[in-house]
Amino acid sequence: MHHGQTMEILFEIDRVVSQSLDLDEIFKEALGKTLQVTSSDAGAIYLLEEDMKKLKMKTSQGISSDFANAVSEINMGEGIAGNAVKLKKPFITDIDHYPTRSLLPSLEKEGFLTLVDVPLMAKGRVVGAMNLANRRRRIFSEEDIDLLASIGGQIGVAIENAGLYQQARASYEKLQ
């Protein structure tokens, strides 16, 4: 991927996340665009719960409902999402090195071979995670990883902005 393509992708993601303050819409559009530009088969976006102990799935694409149910909530430190959140950087692994053995049967049933998780960051703190899964073995370049980190930052800022908007709206309604 050359610099022009990378900038075009970041522009597309920025357009998606800045068009709305509706998080469900942002998640669906941003995940779809990210799957498209990374040629990934499936993915999900998770938000970090307020207690900072769990990640809760907010949207997914390309996965079965059984798998979505199995991974709808992930404890911190579990799976690749827990690692990406803890490290505050993208985490890539293949099925042979997947860190949480209890999730392996579900992953194998879906046919996933290479998995990527990207922390969603806002103001230096993690607000969620985005998983990408591939049914073929993949190698991600350093440029790919940098692009994913940038996308994670854009989605993280959109989450932050939507939260601030909701707080301001709630305060305004109280004042009325």
Order of alpha helices (4+ residues) and beta strands (2+ residues): alpha-alpha-beta-beta-alpha-beta-alpha-beta-alpha-beta-beta-alpha
